[in-house]
Amino acid sequence: MTAPSADIRIDIVSDVVCPWCIIGFKQLERALGQLQPELGAEIHWHPFELNPQMPAEGQGLREHLAQKYGTTVEQSSVARSRLTQIAESLGVEFRFYDGKGIHAVPSIILDQRYLIPGAQDPEVFVAALKKLAEEKAA
């Protein structure tokens, strides 16, 4: 999201596989939308690898969360439910998978129609999401 006249620069450091990162971005996007045209923002994305120690063979999501945060399956389910509700309120749908975790560059499938390799600039994802929104509005 880049406004025609940017009054402020916002730098986002994000991991493409982090669900909280997309929630934070969508909340920022919503807030900026409420402030336009009075305030324009120029967003700059910077990559961040949340878990560089992920084993090459991957790791089950719940196993990873238990190891990293010490959560039980029940606690993980409650957190996942909350995360899903927040995402839905922002127009984002999560489909969690408990099998092996990310072990290579992820690919993102948008609206069960478009595949985007994860090794893209975030602007590619933003443009694709905007296109999907336009298609759904038409």
Secondary structure as UniProt FT lines:
FT   STRAND          8..14
FT   TURN            16..17
FT   HELIX           19..35
FT   TURN            36..38
FT   STRAND          41..47
FT   TURN            52..53
FT   TURN            56..57
FT   HELIX           61..69
FT   HELIX           73..89
FT   TURN            90..91
FT   STRAND          107..110
FT   TURN            111..113
FT   STRAND          114..117
FT   HELIX           122..137
//
